[in-house]
Amino acid sequence: MSVEVKNLFKYYGNQAAVKNISFNVNRGEIVGFLGPNGAGKSTTMKVITGYISASSGEVKVCGKSVSMDSLETRKIIGYLPENNPLYLDMYVKEYLRFVANIYKIDNVKARITDIIKKVGLELEQNKKIGALSKGYRQRVGLAQAIIHDPKVLILDEPTSGLDPNQLVEIRQLIKSIGKEKTVMLSTHIMQEVEAICDRIVIINKGEIVANDKAKDLQKNQMVQTVYVEFDGLVSKKELKEIKGVAKIEQLEKGWLMESKENIDLRKVIAKFAQQKNILTLTLRNEDNTLEEVFKKLTN
């Protein structure tokens, strides 16, 4: 395991930001760490990176304890915080040289050239960081996070505030990096998770509420949503009386119906139509989007 989190608690005074959470991130995986604001995402990431200490529990990175071997684990972790703190008065190459020297990297010049090419900063490498766009500053942040060739990369909201073109470029870059390293990233953008991540961990109010692949999370939700069109008039009141129906929404041509228990709504709707002596013109399952799954798990 590249990252092991076991029975982790983090308190701020009497307030528990993280409550007894456990999960693993395997070598070579890109894992999305999701949750609403204040759920405990950034706190967990800061504990993993050694930026803050846990109240109790254990965190290991590549078999090394973060609390016992803080300096050693920091050498093998690359970290891009949410606010991406950069020295805006420094030039790109100057800043990367500064970071490389902190890590005591050999052959600094060659390493900086390689990283600049990898993150697409060739045209911006001689500019001051303060003169760069948000997208290129994110690239600089990624460059400093991987310049020491870490085994584990922790990214907190890496695409926050980027325009659509920058989003695509940074996502592709993260996916490329993920082929070589273990990546854990936090984001609120569901399309990003589906495009990049191998697995998803969802945290809500400091507790893990899901840990699975995106497709399996969508498939395994107990709630079923069905779209149906009838060849005849049907009232909302009649539909509400169908066994297992929790929610009903009338659309332009048909109805969107949601189950309240583990029941196949298609069967009971077909039976209802038969009893009413009307035809069902359309009857199909609607896939749960990842956004809908997220809402159900965190509301």
N, C-alpha and C positions, 0 to 999 in steps of 0.2 A: 504494500500500500504506500502511495506517495504522501497522502494526508490521512491521518486517523484522529477523529474527534470523539472522545468518549466521556459521557456524563458531564458535559461542560455547563458550568454555571458562571454567570457574571452579574454581580450586583453593583449598582450605583447608589450608595446609601442603603435604604431599605427596599429600593426598587430593583426587581430582577429583570435585566435586559435580555438575558439568555437563561433558559430553564432546562437543565438536564438534557441537553441535546447530544446525539451521537450520530455520526455518519462517516463514511470513508470516501476518498477520491482515489481511484486506481491510477496506476502509471499509464500515461498516454491518453487519459480521458479529458474531455472538455465538459465540465459540469456547470450548469447554470444554477446560481444560488438566488432564489426569488423570494419576494415577500413585500408586503406593503411598507410604507414609511414607518419607521419606528419598530419594525418587527424583530430587529436584532441582527440584520445582515452585516452591516459595517462593523458592529461590535465583534461578531464572530470572526470576521476577516482580520481585524486588528489583533485579536488574540492569537490566531494562527500565525501571523507574521511576527509576533513578539512585540508589537507596538504597544499593547497593553497586556497586563497579566490577568489570568482567569481567577475567579474567586475560589473555584474548585473544579475538579475534573482533570482530564489529561488530553493533551494535544501532541501528536508526533508528526514530524515531517521527515519522510524517508527513513523512518525508524529512530530518529533522534527526538528527544523530548524538548519541546519549545521552552519549558520552564527551567529545565536542567542544563540545556546546551543552547542557550539563546544566541550566542555569537555564531556557533556552528550552523544552526538552522537558518540564520539570516543570510549566510553565505550561499545557501542553495535555494533561496526564495527570491523571486522577483515580484515587486509590489507596485501597483499603480493605484494610489488612493483616489477617492472620488473627486477631491478638489484639485488633484494634479499639481502639487506645489512645485513650481519651477522658479529659477532665478532669472527674472525677465530681462535683467540688464546684461546677462551673459550671452555670448554667441553660442550657437548650437554646438559646434565642435568643441568650444571651450568648456561648455557645461558637461558634455559627454566625457571629455578628458578628465574633468574634475571628479565625476562619478567613478570612472575607470580607475583612477588613482586611489580612491577610497577602498576599492576592492582589491587593490594591488595586482591589477591585471598585467600580464606580460605582453610585450609587443602592442602597446596601447594604440599606436597610430594605425596599424593594420586592422585592429579590432574595431576601432571607430569607423574606418572606411567601410568595413563589412556590414556593420550595424546600420549605418546611414543608408546603404544600398538596400538592405533588407526591409527597412520601414519606409522607404520612398522619400528620403529627405535630401536627395542629391542637389536639387535646385535651391534648397533653403539652408544648406549647411553653413553658409557664411553670413547668415543673417542673425540679428539679435532675436532672442526668443520672444521678447515683447512685441516684435513687429510681425510675428506669425499669426495666421488665422487659428481659430479654435481647433480645426482639424489637424493642422500641422503641429500645434502644441501637444495634442494627444499622441501624435507620432513620436514626438520628443519624449513624452512620458513613457511610452512603450519602449523606446530605445534605451532609456536609463534602467528600465525594469529588466531588460534581457541582456544588457551589455556584459554582465559577468557570467553569462551562460548558465542561468539557474535551472534546476531540475523541476521546480514548481513555480507557476506563475499565478499570482492573485491579482485580479482586475476588478476594481470597484467602480461600477458605472462607466466603463471605458468609452462609451459612445454618447454620453450625455451632452446635449446641446449641439450636436453635429447636424449639418444639412444632409439631405438624402444621398447626395453623391459621396460625401465624406463617410456616411454610415456604411455604404457598400464597401468602400475601400478599407475601412478599419476592420469590418467583419471578415473580409477576405484575408487581411493580414493576421488577425487572431486565429482564424482557421488554419492558416499556413503554419503559424507558430505552434499550434496544437498538435501538429503531426510529429513534433520533436519533443514536446514537453507536456507535463500535466498542467492543465489550466482550470482555474476556478474563477468564474466571473459572476458579478452581480449586475442585474439590469431590470428595468421595468418594461422593456420592449419585447413583447412576446414573439414577434416575427424573428427577432434576433436570436432568441433561444432556439426556435425551431430550425433556423438556418445553420446555427453553429454547434449547439450542444448535443453531446451523446446522452446525457442524463440530466435530470432536474431534481433539485432539492428545494422544497418550499418551506419557509419558516413563517409562522404567524404568532404574534404575541410571545415571542421568545421560545416557541416550541416547533419542532419539525412536524409538519402535517402531511407531507408527501415526499417520496424519494423513489423515482422511477424514470423510465424513458418517456419522452413526450407522448408518443403514440399510445403507449400502454396507459398513461394517466388519462388520456382522452377516452380510451376504450373501457377502462375499468370503473368509470364513474357510475354509481348506482342509478343516477337520474338519466332517464331516456327522454329524448325530445323527438316528436313525430310531427310531420307536416301532412295534413289531409285535406282533400277537396271532395265535397259531396255533390252528387247530382240531385239536389233537392234542398229545400230549406231546413235548416237545423238551428236551434237556438243555443245560446251560450249556457243557459240554465240546464238544458237537456244534456249537454256535453259534460257539465260539471258533475252530473250524477253517475257518469261512467266510472266503474271501479278502478281505482289506482291513479286517477287524474288529479294532479296537484295544481297546475297552472294552465290557463288557456289564454291565447292571444289571437284576436281576429285579424287576419290579413286581408289584402284586397280580394283574393279569390278563394282563400281557404283558411285553415286554422292551424296554429302552432300549439301543440299540447305537450305538457311535461308531466312525467310520472312522479309519484311521491314514494314509490317503493320499487323493489326489484321485480318488475312485472313488464311483460311485453305488451305495450299499448296497442300495437298493430292488431293483435288477436281480439282484444276487447272492443276496439273501434270497429273492426270488421263484423263482429257479432252484433254490435249496436246498429250498424247500417242494415244488417240482415233483418233485425227485428223491426226497424223503421221502414223496411221495404224500399230502401234507396241504394243507389250505387255509390261506390267510392271511386272517383275518377283518378285520384292520386293518393297514395299512402306510402310514405317513405320515412326512414330514420334520418334525422338531421345529426351530423357529426358534432360532438361537443368540441368547440374551438378551445385552444389552450387558454385563451383569455377567459372563457366561461368557466373552465375548470378552476382557474386561479381564483376567480370571484367566489365560486362555491366553497372553496377550501379556506378562504381568508375572511369571508364575511361573518 
